[in-house]
Amino acid sequence: MSPCETGPNSHFLVIRDEKVDIWNSGALIPELVFGQKAEKGGYSVVRHLEEMAALCGPFPKSLLEKRDRRVVSEVFDEEGNVKVKELEQAVGLEKRFEGMDVKERSKFVAFVKRMLVLDPARRPSARELQDDAWLKHNYDEGFIEEEL
């Protein structure tokens, strides 16, 4: 697994459980489905954290409190935003998948966002995700059979 697919649990030395797998899946599914790598160029922890905050919002205090205060104060402001700016721009999920059918994109982005929740306590379980609308897609609807 590439470093860009590691969740906030890993960066904050929080208990690693099935919720880490949910985050990792949320980072990996777009790559598998659409061939989009989350990371381009060399890896940077700060840039990774900055991208997480851009996609998911500020880091919850409950996560930041579990890390060394000195490290947290160097990287994060009081609201949980990354202070150091390494990203030129963050590309949101809607923009990344703008080539998809609008209805499909809406369901897909909602599914991925459910997995990419910074606070593991608020991240859904695999059982909760299995009933997601994107996974319940009717693939016969609008399907054009291709000749092999």
Protein Blocks (a to p, Z undefined) as FASTA:
>chain_A
ZZklpcfklmnopacdfklmmmmmmmmmmmmmnopafbgcjddfklmmmmmmmmnopadf
klmmmpcfklmmmmpcfkopafbdfbfbdcdfklmmmmpcfklmmmmmmmmmmmmcfblm
lpccfklmmmgfklmpcfkgopacddZZ
